[in-house]
Amino acid sequence: MASRRQRSLASAEAKAAADAAAAAQARRDSGQARLGGGVMAAAMVLWLGLQWLGGKYGWEARYAFLIDLAAIAALVWSLAVTWRIWQRRRTA
């Protein structure tokens, strides 16, 4: 049978391992959050720039719709990443 000191040491080691795992998950989440934010910002800047270029050079409307769909896809992906991060933090 384990002594009180051994149980206490095992408990402290388990807590340290859990804390390390939580810290690693927080680092991964922050990296994912930065990526999602960067994609959102880049999508908006590119969308605005391409819409302006399309208007200036008289591109056909189908190109404007294609640009719109690409921007929507980037924003939906960013929303999905943000949702996953939020759900993981909510359950932790």
C-alpha positions in Angstrom: 0.0 0.0 0.0 1.3 3.5 -0.9 2.2 5.8 1.8 0.6 9.2 2.2 3.7 11.0 0.9 3.8 8.8 -2.2 0.1 9.5 -2.9 0.7 13.2 -2.4 3.6 13.1 -4.8 1.6 11.2 -7.4 -1.2 13.6 -7.1 1.2 16.6 -7.6 2.7 14.9 -10.6 -0.7 14.3 -12.1 -1.7 17.9 -11.5 1.5 19.2 -13.2 0.9 16.9 -16.2 -2.7 18.2 -16.5 -1.5 21.8 -16.2 1.2 21.2 -18.9 -1.4 19.7 -21.2 -3.8 22.7 -20.6 -1.0 25.1 -21.4 -0.1 23.3 -24.6 -3.8 23.4 -25.7 -3.9 27.1 -24.9 -0.9 27.7 -27.1 -2.5 25.7 -29.9 -5.7 27.7 -29.5 -4.0 31.0 -29.6 -2.2 30.0 -32.7 -5.4 29.0 -34.3 -7.1 32.2 -33.2 -4.3 34.3 -34.8 -4.6 32.3 -38.0 -8.3 32.8 -38.1 -8.0 36.5 -37.5 -5.3 36.8 -40.1 -7.5 35.0 -42.7 -10.4 37.4 -41.8 -8.3 40.5 -42.2 -6.6 39.3 -45.4 -9.9 38.2 -46.9 -11.4 41.7 -46.3 -8.4 43.6 -47.6 -8.2 41.4 -50.7 -11.9 41.6 -51.3 -12.0 45.4 -51.1 -8.9 45.7 -53.3 -10.3 43.3 -55.9 -13.7 44.9 -55.9 -12.0 48.3 -56.5 -9.9 46.9 -59.3 -12.9 45.3 -60.9 -14.8 48.6 -60.9 -11.8 50.5 -62.2 -11.1 48.1 -65.1 -14.7 47.1 -65.8 -14.5 43.4 -65.1 -17.6 41.3 -65.8 -20.0 40.7 -62.9 -19.2 37.0 -62.8 -15.7 37.9 -61.6 -17.2 40.1 -58.8 -19.4 37.1 -57.8 -16.4 34.8 -57.8 -14.5 37.3 -55.6 -17.5 37.5 -53.3 -17.7 33.7 -53.0 -14.0 33.4 -52.2 -14.3 36.0 -49.4 -17.4 34.3 -48.0 -15.5 31.0 -48.0 -12.6 32.5 -46.1 -15.0 34.1 -43.5 -16.9 30.8 -43.0 -13.7 28.9 -42.5 -12.6 31.6 -39.9 -15.9 31.3 -38.2 -15.6 27.5 -38.0 -12.1 27.8 -36.5 -13.3 30.4 -34.0 -16.3 28.2 -33.1 -14.1 25.2 -32.4 -11.8 27.2 -30.2 -14.8 28.6 -28.3 -16.3 25.1 -27.8 -13.0 23.7 -26.6 -12.6 26.5 -24.0 -16.2 26.1 -22.9 -15.8 22.4 -22.1 -12.4 22.8 -20.4 
